[in-house]
Amino acid sequence: MAAGDPLAGDEEVVRAYMHPYWDDNVKRASKSAFTCSNVSVSRLAIYDLNQIVEVFKKDFEGRNDIKAIGCAKVADIVQTAEELADGKRSPITLKVIEDPIKDDLRATDNPAHALICSRDRNLPYQPKKITGGVANRLVRLFKLTTLSE
């Protein structure tokens, strides 16, 4: 697979939740964790959860404590944008693509890195922020995973 290739539907990816993507009062992710046009995730097919958490800790050390990790299957992520909202189709489509990080001065090398990409349904090459409704469905979709110490 090359950078930009879509991931298989049965793959699982994880998302780190920390401030401002985590609401400590209700102990859940906020929809802001999913409202960009490209959302960073990591692939459990490449690194196990402990290895991914170590990469996250290096990247966020001293800035934000990781509060939780969410996990979801790629096929379910893609389907989330296909669900009907108020009898209408979502204005976006989602795909999850490979995006390994190597030799980037802004981030720790992460061969497991991937992106959830949101595109305008009518203009498929046009990035578009994930809508609030789809972001809320993604928050519910990503199951919280316990962090091992």
Backbone as JSON Lines, residues from 0, in Angstrom:
{"i":0,"aa":"M","n":[0.83,-1.19,0.0],"ca":[0.0,0.0,0.0],"c":[0.87,1.25,0.0]}
{"i":1,"aa":"A","n":[0.46,2.24,-0.7],"ca":[1.17,3.53,-0.72],"c":[0.33,4.56,0.02]}
{"i":2,"aa":"A","n":[0.98,5.64,0.43],"ca":[0.26,6.72,1.09],"c":[-0.91,7.14,0.21]}
{"i":3,"aa":"G","n":[-2.06,7.28,0.82],"ca":[-3.25,7.67,0.08],"c":[-4.14,6.52,-0.32]}
{"i":4,"aa":"D","n":[-3.62,5.28,-0.23],"ca":[-4.45,4.13,-0.57],"c":[-5.5,3.92,0.52]}
{"i":5,"aa":"P","n":[-6.72,3.55,0.11],"ca":[-7.76,3.29,1.12],"c":[-7.47,2.02,1.91]}
{"i":6,"aa":"L","n":[-7.89,2.02,3.16],"ca":[-7.71,0.85,4.02],"c":[-8.85,-0.13,3.81]}
{"i":7,"aa":"A","n":[-8.6,-1.39,4.12],"ca":[-9.63,-2.42,4.03],"c":[-10.72,-2.16,5.07]}
{"i":8,"aa":"G","n":[-11.93,-2.5,4.73],"ca":[-13.07,-2.24,5.61],"c":[-12.99,-2.94,6.95]}
{"i":9,"aa":"D","n":[-12.29,-4.08,7.01],"ca":[-12.22,-4.81,8.27],"c":[-11.09,-4.35,9.19]}
{"i":10,"aa":"E","n":[-10.3,-3.39,8.72],"ca":[-9.23,-2.85,9.59],"c":[-9.82,-2.0,10.7]}
{"i":11,"aa":"E","n":[-9.12,-1.99,11.84],"ca":[-9.51,-1.13,12.96],"c":[-8.5,-0.01,13.1]}
{"i":12,"aa":"V","n":[-9.01,1.17,13.42],"ca":[-8.15,2.33,13.66],"c":[-8.5,2.92,15.02]}
{"i":13,"aa":"V","n":[-7.54,3.66,15.58],"ca":[-7.76,4.29,16.88],"c":[-7.51,5.79,16.79]}
{"i":14,"aa":"R","n":[-8.2,6.52,17.67],"ca":[-8.07,7.98,17.76],"c":[-7.76,8.32,19.2]}
{"i":15,"aa":"A","n":[-6.77,9.19,19.41],"ca":[-6.44,9.64,20.77],"c":[-7.36,10.79,21.15]}
{"i":16,"aa":"Y","n":[-7.83,10.76,22.4],"ca":[-8.66,11.84,22.93],"c":[-7.92,12.55,24.05]}
{"i":17,"aa":"M","n":[-7.75,13.82,23.91],"ca":[-7.17,14.67,24.93],"c":[-7.8,16.05,24.77]}
{"i":18,"aa":"H","n":[-7.48,16.98,25.64],"ca":[-8.02,18.33,25.52],"c":[-7.63,18.9,24.16]}
{"i":19,"aa":"P","n":[-8.51,19.46,23.4],"ca":[-9.92,19.79,23.65],"c":[-10.9,18.75,23.13]}
{"i":20,"aa":"Y","n":[-10.42,17.56,22.82],"ca":[-11.29,16.53,22.23],"c":[-11.94,15.63,23.26]}
{"i":21,"aa":"W","n":[-11.74,15.91,24.53],"ca":[-12.27,15.06,25.59],"c":[-13.0,15.92,26.6]}
{"i":22,"aa":"D","n":[-14.19,15.51,26.99],"ca":[-14.97,16.22,28.0],"c":[-14.87,15.44,29.3]}
{"i":23,"aa":"D","n":[-14.07,15.95,30.24],"ca":[-13.85,15.26,31.51],"c":[-15.11,15.16,32.34]}
{"i":24,"aa":"N","n":[-16.03,16.1,32.17],"ca":[-17.26,16.09,32.97],"c":[-18.13,14.88,32.65]}
{"i":25,"aa":"V","n":[-18.21,14.49,31.39],"ca":[-19.06,13.36,31.0],"c":[-18.24,12.14,30.58]}
{"i":26,"aa":"K","n":[-16.92,12.27,30.62],"ca":[-16.0,11.17,30.3],"c":[-16.27,10.59,28.91]}
{"i":27,"aa":"R","n":[-16.31,11.49,27.92],"ca":[-16.46,11.04,26.53],"c":[-15.81,12.05,25.6]}
{"i":28,"aa":"A","n":[-15.58,11.6,24.38],"ca":[-15.0,12.48,23.37],"c":[-16.03,13.54,22.98]}
{"i":29,"aa":"S","n":[-15.53,14.69,22.56],"ca":[-16.42,15.72,22.03],"c":[-16.42,15.61,20.51]}
{"i":30,"aa":"K","n":[-17.46,16.12,19.88],"ca":[-17.54,16.01,18.42],"c":[-16.4,16.74,17.73]}
{"i":31,"aa":"S","n":[-15.75,17.68,18.43],"ca":[-14.62,18.4,17.82],"c":[-13.46,17.47,17.47]}
{"i":32,"aa":"A","n":[-13.45,16.25,18.02],"ca":[-12.41,15.27,17.68],"c":[-12.53,14.81,16.24]}
{"i":33,"aa":"F","n":[-13.68,15.11,15.61],"ca":[-13.93,14.59,14.26],"c":[-14.43,15.65,13.28]}
{"i":34,"aa":"T","n":[-14.24,16.92,13.53],"ca":[-14.84,17.93,12.65],"c":[-13.9,18.51,11.6]}
{"i":35,"aa":"C","n":[-12.69,18.06,11.5],"ca":[-11.78,18.54,10.44],"c":[-12.07,17.78,9.14]}
{"i":36,"aa":"S","n":[-11.42,18.19,8.07],"ca":[-11.58,17.45,6.81],"c":[-10.63,16.25,6.75]}
{"i":37,"aa":"N","n":[-9.58,16.26,7.56],"ca":[-8.65,15.13,7.68],"c":[-8.4,14.88,9.16]}
{"i":38,"aa":"V","n":[-8.81,13.72,9.64],"ca":[-8.7,13.37,11.05],"c":[-7.65,12.27,11.21]}
{"i":39,"aa":"S","n":[-6.64,12.5,12.04],"ca":[-5.58,11.53,12.28],"c":[-6.06,10.35,13.1]}
{"i":40,"aa":"V","n":[-5.72,9.16,12.63],"ca":[-5.96,7.92,13.35],"c":[-4.73,7.04,13.15]}
{"i":41,"aa":"S","n":[-4.68,5.92,13.85],"ca":[-3.58,4.96,13.65],"c":[-4.16,3.57,13.5]}
{"i":42,"aa":"R","n":[-3.45,2.75,12.73],"ca":[-3.91,1.43,12.33],"c":[-3.43,0.33,13.28]}
{"i":43,"aa":"L","n":[-4.36,-0.44,13.79],"ca":[-4.0,-1.57,14.65],"c":[-3.41,-2.73,13.86]}
{"i":44,"aa":"A","n":[-3.51,-2.69,12.53],"ca":[-2.9,-3.73,11.69],"c":[-1.39,-3.55,11.58]}
{"i":45,"aa":"I","n":[-0.9,-2.36,11.88],"ca":[0.53,-2.06,11.76],"c":[1.21,-2.07,13.14]}
{"i":46,"aa":"Y","n":[0.63,-1.38,14.1],"ca":[1.13,-1.33,15.47],"c":[0.04,-1.81,16.41]}
{"i":47,"aa":"D","n":[0.45,-2.45,17.51],"ca":[-0.55,-2.79,18.51],"c":[-0.88,-1.53,19.32]}
{"i":48,"aa":"L","n":[-1.91,-1.62,20.13],"ca":[-2.39,-0.44,20.86],"c":[-1.31,0.18,21.73]}
{"i":49,"aa":"N","n":[-0.51,-0.63,22.42],"ca":[0.54,-0.08,23.28],"c":[1.58,0.71,22.48]}
{"i":50,"aa":"Q","n":[1.97,0.21,21.31],"ca":[2.92,0.93,20.46],"c":[2.33,2.26,19.98]}
{"i":51,"aa":"I","n":[1.06,2.24,19.6],"ca":[0.4,3.48,19.15],"c":[0.34,4.49,20.28]}
{"i":52,"aa":"V","n":[-0.01,4.04,21.47],"ca":[-0.09,4.95,22.62],"c":[1.28,5.56,22.89]}
{"i":53,"aa":"E","n":[2.36,4.79,22.74],"ca":[3.7,5.34,22.94],"c":[4.0,6.45,21.93]}
{"i":54,"aa":"V","n":[3.59,6.26,20.68],"ca":[3.76,7.32,19.67],"c":[2.96,8.55,20.09]}
{"i":55,"aa":"F","n":[1.7,8.34,20.48],"ca":[0.85,9.47,20.92],"c":[1.5,10.21,22.08]}
{"i":56,"aa":"K","n":[2.01,9.46,23.06],"ca":[2.62,10.1,24.23],"c":[3.82,10.95,23.84]}
{"i":57,"aa":"K","n":[4.64,10.46,22.91],"ca":[5.79,11.25,22.45],"c":[5.32,12.53,21.75]}
{"i":58,"aa":"D","n":[4.29,12.41,20.94],"ca":[3.8,13.56,20.19],"c":[3.14,14.61,21.08]}
{"i":59,"aa":"F","n":[2.48,14.17,22.14],"ca":[1.71,15.1,22.96],"c":[2.33,15.35,24.33]}
{"i":60,"aa":"E","n":[3.52,14.82,24.57],"ca":[4.2,14.96,25.86],"c":[4.3,16.43,26.28]}
{"i":61,"aa":"G","n":[3.84,16.69,27.49],"ca":[3.95,18.03,28.05],"c":[2.87,19.0,27.55]}
{"i":62,"aa":"R","n":[2.12,18.6,26.55],"ca":[1.07,19.48,26.02],"c":[-0.31,19.03,26.46]}
{"i":63,"aa":"N","n":[-0.59,17.79,26.29],"ca":[-1.91,17.25,26.62],"c":[-1.77,15.81,27.08]}
{"i":64,"aa":"D","n":[-2.46,15.49,28.15],"ca":[-2.5,14.1,28.59],"c":[-3.57,13.38,27.8]}
{"i":65,"aa":"I","n":[-3.26,12.19,27.35],"ca":[-4.24,11.38,26.64],"c":[-5.23,10.87,27.68]}
{"i":66,"aa":"K","n":[-6.5,11.17,27.46],"ca":[-7.55,10.77,28.4],"c":[-8.15,9.43,28.03]}
{"i":67,"aa":"A","n":[-8.22,9.13,26.73],"ca":[-8.81,7.88,26.29],"c":[-8.41,7.64,24.84]}
{"i":68,"aa":"I","n":[-8.69,6.43,24.39],"ca":[-8.48,6.03,23.0],"c":[-9.8,5.47,22.49]}
{"i":69,"aa":"G","n":[-10.19,5.9,21.3],"ca":[-11.39,5.35,20.66],"c":[-10.98,4.42,19.53]}
{"i":70,"aa":"C","n":[-11.76,3.36,19.31],"ca":[-11.44,2.36,18.3],"c":[-12.68,2.07,17.44]}
{"i":71,"aa":"A","n":[-12.48,1.98,16.11],"ca":[-13.59,1.67,15.21],"c":[-13.08,0.97,13.97]}
{"i":72,"aa":"K","n":[-13.97,0.24,13.3],"ca":[-13.66,-0.41,12.03],"c":[-13.84,0.58,10.89]}
{"i":73,"aa":"V","n":[-12.97,0.47,9.9],"ca":[-12.99,1.36,8.75],"c":[-14.34,1.33,8.04]}
{"i":74,"aa":"A","n":[-14.9,0.16,7.8],"ca":[-16.19,0.07,7.1],"c":[-17.28,0.83,7.84]}
{"i":75,"aa":"D","n":[-17.26,0.77,9.16],"ca":[-18.26,1.47,9.96],"c":[-18.07,2.99,9.88]}
{"i":76,"aa":"I","n":[-16.81,3.43,9.82],"ca":[-16.52,4.86,9.69],"c":[-17.09,5.37,8.37]}
{"i":77,"aa":"V","n":[-16.79,4.66,7.29],"ca":[-17.27,5.06,5.96],"c":[-18.8,5.09,5.94]}
{"i":78,"aa":"Q","n":[-19.41,4.08,6.53],"ca":[-20.88,3.98,6.54],"c":[-21.52,5.11,7.34]}
{"i":79,"aa":"T","n":[-20.83,5.63,8.32],"ca":[-21.37,6.7,9.17],"c":[-21.82,7.89,8.34]}
{"i":80,"aa":"A","n":[-21.1,8.22,7.29],"ca":[-21.47,9.37,6.45],"c":[-22.55,9.0,5.44]}
{"i":81,"aa":"E","n":[-22.82,7.71,5.29],"ca":[-23.86,7.28,4.35],"c":[-25.23,7.22,5.0]}
{"i":82,"aa":"E","n":[-25.26,7.28,6.34],"ca":[-26.54,7.24,7.04],"c":[-27.35,8.48,6.69]}
{"i":83,"aa":"L","n":[-28.64,8.31,6.64],"ca":[-29.51,9.43,6.34],"c":[-29.73,10.28,7.58]}
{"i":84,"aa":"A","n":[-29.75,11.57,7.4],"ca":[-30.03,12.5,8.49],"c":[-31.25,13.32,8.08]}
{"i":85,"aa":"D","n":[-32.32,13.24,8.85],"ca":[-33.55,13.97,8.55],"c":[-34.06,13.7,7.14]}
{"i":86,"aa":"G","n":[-33.93,12.46,6.71],"ca":[-34.4,12.08,5.39],"c":[-33.52,12.52,4.24]}
{"i":87,"aa":"K","n":[-32.37,13.11,4.53],"ca":[-31.45,13.58,3.5],"c":[-30.12,12.85,3.62]}
{"i":88,"aa":"R","n":[-29.42,12.76,2.52],"ca":[-28.07,12.19,2.55],"c":[-27.12,13.19,3.16]}
{"i":89,"aa":"S","n":[-26.1,12.69,3.83],"ca":[-25.05,13.55,4.36],"c":[-24.37,14.27,3.19]}
{"i":90,"aa":"P","n":[-23.99,15.53,3.36],"ca":[-23.32,16.26,2.28],"c":[-21.87,15.84,2.07]}
{"i":91,"aa":"I","n":[-21.39,14.9,2.88],"ca":[-20.0,14.47,2.78],"c":[-19.9,12.97,2.57]}
{"i":92,"aa":"T","n":[-18.75,12.53,2.11],"ca":[-18.38,11.12,2.1],"c":[-17.11,10.98,2.92]}
{"i":93,"aa":"L","n":[-16.91,9.82,3.49],"ca":[-15.7,9.55,4.27],"c":[-14.96,8.38,3.66]}
{"i":94,"aa":"K","n":[-13.63,8.46,3.72],"ca":[-12.79,7.3,3.43],"c":[-11.62,7.36,4.39]}
{"i":95,"aa":"V","n":[-11.01,6.21,4.63],"ca":[-9.87,6.13,5.53],"c":[-8.69,5.66,4.68]}
{"i":96,"aa":"I","n":[-7.64,6.48,4.68],"ca":[-6.49,6.2,3.83],"c":[-5.2,6.07,4.63]}
{"i":97,"aa":"E","n":[-4.28,5.32,4.05],"ca":[-2.94,5.16,4.63],"c":[-2.2,6.49,4.53]}
{"i":98,"aa":"D","n":[-1.5,6.87,5.61],"ca":[-0.73,8.12,5.62],"c":[0.43,7.99,6.62]}
{"i":99,"aa":"P","n":[1.37,7.07,6.35],"ca":[2.46,6.87,7.31],"c":[3.3,8.14,7.5]}
{"i":100,"aa":"I","n":[3.75,8.35,8.72],"ca":[4.59,9.51,9.03],"c":[6.03,9.03,9.17]}
{"i":101,"aa":"K","n":[6.92,9.63,8.4],"ca":[8.34,9.31,8.49],"c":[9.14,10.57,8.21]}
{"i":102,"aa":"D","n":[10.14,10.82,9.05],"ca":[11.05,11.95,8.89],"c":[10.33,13.3,8.83]}
{"i":103,"aa":"D","n":[9.28,13.43,9.62],"ca":[8.56,14.7,9.74],"c":[8.99,15.34,11.05]}
{"i":104,"aa":"L","n":[9.56,16.52,11.01],"ca":[10.07,17.17,12.21],"c":[8.97,17.54,13.2]}
{"i":105,"aa":"R","n":[7.71,17.57,12.74],"ca":[6.59,17.97,13.61],"c":[5.96,16.79,14.35]}
{"i":106,"aa":"A","n":[6.34,15.55,14.0],"ca":[5.68,14.39,14.59],"c":[6.63,13.21,14.68]}
{"i":107,"aa":"T","n":[6.34,12.32,15.61],"ca":[7.08,11.07,15.77],"c":[6.78,10.16,14.58]}
{"i":108,"aa":"D","n":[7.8,9.45,14.09],"ca":[7.56,8.48,13.02],"c":[6.43,7.54,13.43]}
{"i":109,"aa":"N","n":[5.49,7.33,12.53],"ca":[4.36,6.47,12.82],"c":[3.91,5.78,11.52]}
{"i":110,"aa":"P","n":[4.47,4.58,11.25],"ca":[4.06,3.86,10.05],"c":[2.59,3.46,10.08]}
{"i":111,"aa":"A","n":[1.96,3.49,11.24],"ca":[0.56,3.12,11.39],"c":[-0.4,4.29,11.16]}
{"i":112,"aa":"H","n":[0.13,5.49,10.94],"ca":[-0.73,6.67,10.79],"c":[-1.63,6.56,9.56]}
{"i":113,"aa":"A","n":[-2.86,7.0,9.72],"ca":[-3.84,7.03,8.63],"c":[-4.71,8.27,8.83]}
{"i":114,"aa":"L","n":[-5.52,8.56,7.83],"ca":[-6.42,9.72,7.89],"c":[-7.84,9.32,7.55]}
{"i":115,"aa":"I","n":[-8.78,9.85,8.32],"ca":[-10.18,9.82,7.9],"c":[-10.36,11.08,7.07]}
{"i":116,"aa":"C","n":[-10.67,10.92,5.79],"ca":[-10.79,12.05,4.87],"c":[-12.25,12.31,4.56]}
{"i":117,"aa":"S","n":[-12.65,13.54,4.71],"ca":[-14.02,13.96,4.4],"c":[-13.99,14.76,3.11]}
{"i":118,"aa":"R","n":[-14.89,14.4,2.2],"ca":[-14.97,15.08,0.92],"c":[-16.41,15.47,0.64]}
{"i":119,"aa":"D","n":[-16.58,16.54,-0.11],"ca":[-17.89,17.0,-0.54],"c":[-18.53,15.91,-1.41]}
{"i":120,"aa":"R","n":[-19.74,15.51,-1.09],"ca":[-20.4,14.43,-1.84],"c":[-20.55,14.78,-3.32]}
{"i":121,"aa":"N","n":[-20.79,16.05,-3.63],"ca":[-21.01,16.47,-5.02],"c":[-19.72,16.83,-5.75]}
{"i":122,"aa":"L","n":[-18.66,17.11,-5.0],"ca":[-17.35,17.44,-5.57],"c":[-16.32,16.55,-4.88]}
{"i":123,"aa":"P","n":[-16.18,15.29,-5.32],"ca":[-15.4,14.3,-4.57],"c":[-13.93,14.63,-4.33]}
{"i":124,"aa":"Y","n":[-13.36,15.57,-5.07],"ca":[-11.96,15.93,-4.84],"c":[-11.83,17.14,-3.92]}
{"i":125,"aa":"Q","n":[-12.96,17.65,-3.48],"ca":[-12.97,18.85,-2.63],"c":[-13.06,18.46,-1.16]}
{"i":126,"aa":"P","n":[-12.0,18.72,-0.36],"ca":[-12.1,18.46,1.08],"c":[-13.23,19.28,1.69]}
{"i":127,"aa":"K","n":[-13.9,18.71,2.67],"ca":[-14.98,19.41,3.36],"c":[-14.98,18.95,4.81]}
{"i":128,"aa":"K","n":[-15.11,19.88,5.73],"ca":[-15.14,19.51,7.14],"c":[-16.27,18.53,7.41]}
{"i":129,"aa":"I","n":[-16.01,17.63,8.33],"ca":[-17.04,16.68,8.75],"c":[-18.14,17.46,9.45]}
{"i":130,"aa":"T","n":[-19.37,17.2,9.07],"ca":[-20.51,17.9,9.64],"c":[-20.71,17.5,11.1]}
{"i":131,"aa":"G","n":[-21.38,18.36,11.86],"ca":[-21.63,18.08,13.26],"c":[-22.4,16.79,13.49]}
{"i":132,"aa":"G","n":[-23.39,16.53,12.64],"ca":[-24.18,15.3,12.79],"c":[-23.34,14.06,12.58]}
{"i":133,"aa":"V","n":[-22.5,14.06,11.55],"ca":[-21.63,12.92,11.29],"c":[-20.58,12.81,12.4]}
{"i":134,"aa":"A","n":[-20.05,13.93,12.85],"ca":[-19.07,13.91,13.94],"c":[-19.67,13.3,15.2]}
{"i":135,"aa":"N","n":[-20.91,13.64,15.51],"ca":[-21.57,13.03,16.68],"c":[-21.74,11.53,16.51]}
{"i":136,"aa":"R","n":[-22.06,11.08,15.3],"ca":[-22.19,9.64,15.06],"c":[-20.83,8.95,15.2]}
{"i":137,"aa":"L","n":[-19.76,9.63,14.76],"ca":[-18.41,9.06,14.92],"c":[-18.04,8.93,16.4]}
{"i":138,"aa":"V","n":[-18.39,9.93,17.2],"ca":[-18.11,9.85,18.65],"c":[-18.78,8.61,19.22]}
{"i":139,"aa":"R","n":[-20.02,8.35,18.83],"ca":[-20.73,7.16,19.34],"c":[-20.15,5.87,18.77]}
{"i":140,"aa":"L","n":[-19.67,5.92,17.53],"ca":[-19.12,4.74,16.88],"c":[-17.8,4.29,17.5]}
{"i":141,"aa":"F","n":[-16.9,5.22,17.77],"ca":[-15.58,4.88,18.3],"c":[-15.71,4.43,19.75]}
{"i":142,"aa":"K","n":[-15.51,3.14,19.98],"ca":[-15.63,2.57,21.31],"c":[-14.38,2.88,22.13]}
{"i":143,"aa":"L","n":[-14.59,3.3,23.35],"ca":[-13.45,3.63,24.23],"c":[-12.68,2.37,24.57]}
{"i":144,"aa":"T","n":[-11.36,2.5,24.53],"ca":[-10.44,1.41,24.82],"c":[-9.62,1.8,26.04]}
{"i":145,"aa":"T","n":[-9.44,0.85,26.92],"ca":[-8.67,1.07,28.15],"c":[-7.18,1.2,27.8]}
{"i":146,"aa":"L","n":[-6.54,2.17,28.41],"ca":[-5.09,2.34,28.24],"c":[-4.37,1.51,29.29]}
{"i":147,"aa":"S","n":[-3.37,0.74,28.85],"ca":[-2.58,0.0,29.82],"c":[-1.4,0.88,30.24]}
{"i":148,"aa":"E","n":[-1.07,0.8,31.49],"ca":[0.02,1.65,32.04],"c":[1.36,1.05,31.76]}
